[in-house]
Amino acid sequence: MSTNKFVGVAYWSVTTSVADWLARALDVLKPVERAGLAVLGYDCLPGGDQLSVQFGEERHQMLVADGKGRGVVRSTESAAMFVVCLVALRKALGDISVVTESQETVPTLPRQAYPLYAGTWLRVLPVAQELGLATGADFTARHNAVLSNMF
């Protein structure tokens, strides 16, 4: 039997001196909710502040108390989408690490070839686009003249 207590696809850890880090995290993730891809929730609990991100029926939660928090991203259908949210938080706010089971840091830019995203890429891509981690139709339309000359 393994002595590794890690059970999931990724692990996150927050250590911050910013008092309202989780409230700022909610603002960073708002585009995903506006696009109808997820439902966000924020609760002030006795044990700390809790942010929840729900994709369909699957809910992922982050609890941060006194500037510290950590958690496991369980293996679910929406796990990769939540990891993209965590990576967006790392890019926008800092103070959060996101690693895989093998302790490899999850890259900032999601790619279809990355094993964590490969099987659910069509669900991951819209989340990444809304969070500014991947280009979408808006980017292509806005820069069409440049892209037409390049390709």
Secondary structure as GFF3:
##gff-version 3
##sequence-region A 1 151
A	DSSP	beta_strand	10	15	.	.	.	ID=ss1
A	DSSP	alpha_helix	21	34	.	.	.	ID=ss2
A	DSSP	beta_strand	39	45	.	.	.	ID=ss3
A	DSSP	beta_strand	48	55	.	.	.	ID=ss4
A	DSSP	beta_strand	58	64	.	.	.	ID=ss5
A	DSSP	beta_strand	68	73	.	.	.	ID=ss6
A	DSSP	alpha_helix	79	93	.	.	.	ID=ss7
A	DSSP	beta_strand	96	100	.	.	.	ID=ss8
A	DSSP	alpha_helix	115	118	.	.	.	ID=ss9
A	DSSP	alpha_helix	121	130	.	.	.	ID=ss10
A	DSSP	alpha_helix	137	142	.	.	.	ID=ss11
A	DSSP	alpha_helix	144	150	.	.	.	ID=ss12
###
